[in-house]
C-alpha cells in the first residue's frame, strides 16, 4: 500500500522537535516547509519567563549525533552529574545520577532552537515560514490554512504529508480528533510552575555548583535550579495553584519574602531580582497528553508533545521527542524512504506504549523529587541501590540509568523499575536497616530476590 505521492512535506511547529524532524526528513530527500507561529528565535527571545530549562540526555544526544549536531549542542550545555538537595537550613546532600560519573546536560531551549535552525537554513530543501498562525488543518485534503502575522493576510496550501509538532495544544491534533476512532485524554497536575532566576556571581561565574541539579524539596512543593553557561541559573518553583502553600496565597512582596525566608533561605540570598521575576513571569500549568493513533492514514502524523506531552520531572520531554524523530527515521529507512500508511501505523503503534510509560514515570518522579529527596530513608534506599549498581552492574541497572543513560525502551525501563521497587520495599522493612544496609547479608538477599523475580 505504498503511496509516496510526492516530496512536499509540511512540519507544523518550528520548535525543537519540529526542527529535528525537518532535518531528518530533508536528509532523506523530502522538500520540507516548517510553519511556525512565533518569530525567528534567533532574532527575539520567545521563551522568556515561561520555559523550564531542559535536560539533554542520551536519547536526545543519539538523535542529534545522527544529524552531526551533538557536539555543538554540548558546547552550549552544562553537565549535571547528580542532584544537590538543600534542606530548610541550607545543609546539602548530594546524590549522583549514574555509577560511572554520567551526566545530563542543562541547556536553554532558545539557544538549542537557534542551533537547529542555523543547521537547517543552508539546506536547499528546508524553508521556514515564521509568524504563520495555523488555524485550520484538513486531514483529508492535506490542507493547512491560517494567518500571516507579518503580511496581515490569510494563507493556505496543500502538501503531500503533514506532521504536527505544534506542542501540547496542537492544532494538527485537534483536526485528527475529528476523525473516526481517535482516542484522546489530557490531565493536569494541580501544581503549576513559575520561572525564577539566580544571576551570575559578581565578576562572572556561578554562585553555586553548576554541575548539579539543585533541588529544594519541601513536600507539597519544591524549587529547582539548573545552570546556564553564562553563570546564571534558571530556577523553577513548583507549587499548588491554590491552598496553603499555593500560588494564590502570595499576593505581594512581603508575602513572597516571608515564604522564601521560611522555606528557601539559602536560595533567597542568591536571588536579588526575586520580586520582579515572581510577579512578572506567568504561572504556567503542567499537562499530560495521550492520544491514539498518532496518524490519519499517511496524510498526517503527530510527533513530540503534540502526541504525548508529559510533565518535566524526568527530564525526558525533549529527549522523548527527539527519540520520536530518530525512530521515525529508522522506519523510513526500513521502508526505503516511502511514507506509506503501513509505516505511519507501525510508528504510531510502536511509540505509544513507550511514551505512555515515560508519562507515568515522569509523574512518579515528581513525587520522588518533591517528597522523597528530603526523606532520610529514601536517601538510604538510594544509597543501597547505588551500591548494588556499582558492584553488580549486570544484575542491577537502576531505572533512572535505563531511562536517562541508555536507549532501552521506556516500557522496559518501567518494568525493571517496578521489579526493583518491589525488591527494595522488602529490604527497607528490615529492622535496623540503617545499621545493616551495607552488610553482606543484605547484599546477598537483594541478589537472591533479583534472580528469583
Number of C-alpha atoms within 10 A of each C-alpha: 7 12 10 14 14 13 19 16 24 27 27 29 29 30 24 22 29 27 27 27 28 30 24 20 23 20 15 16 13 19 19 25 21 23 25 22 20 17 17 18 19 14 8 11 12 15 12 12 19 16 17 22 23 22 27 25 23 22 24 24 21 19 24 22 14 11 16 13 17 15 12 14 20 16 10 17 22 22 22 24 22 19 20 23 21 24 19 16 11 14 10 14 15 15 17 18 22 20 17 10 10 17 22 24 27 29 25 23 19 20 15 20 22 18 17 25 23 12 16 19 13 10 13 10 19 22 18 19 18 19 17 26 21 23 14 16 22 16 23 13 12 17 18 21 17 17 18 18 15 10 10 9 10 14 15 14 10 16 18 19 23 28 23 27 31 27 24 19 14 19 21 28 28 14 16 27 16 10 12 8 10 15 13 15 9 13 11 13 13 12 20 22 23 24 25 27 21 25 20 19 13 9 7 11 16 19 16 18 13 22 19 26 25 25 24 26 26 20 16 15 22 20 24 25 27 29 31 24 17 12 18 21 27 22 22 22 19 25 24 18 19 14 10 12 14 16 20 11 14 18 10 11 14 10 12 17 17 13 16 15 15 11 21 22 18 17 21 17 12 17 16 13 13 20 15 11 16 20 16 13 14 15 19 16 16 16 19 22 21 22 22 17 22 26 26 20 16 21 23 27 26 28 29 27 23 26 31 27 26 31 23 21 18 21 22 27 26 23 24 27 28 26 27 25 25 22 16 22 20 13 17 20 12 11 14 9 16 19 21 19 19 15 20 23 17 13 22 22 15 11 21 18 14 17 25 20 17 24 24 14 24 21 17 13 18 18 16 17 23 23 17 17 25 21 14 11 14 15 16 15 19 17 16 20 17 21 16 20 19 15 12 12 13 9 13 19 21 22 21 17 18 19 26 27 17 15 15 13 16 24 19 15 24 20 13 16 19 13 14 20 13 12 18 17 11 12 19 18 9 12 9 9 16 13 8 13 18 13 10 10 11 17 17 11 14 22 16 12 16 14 9 7 9
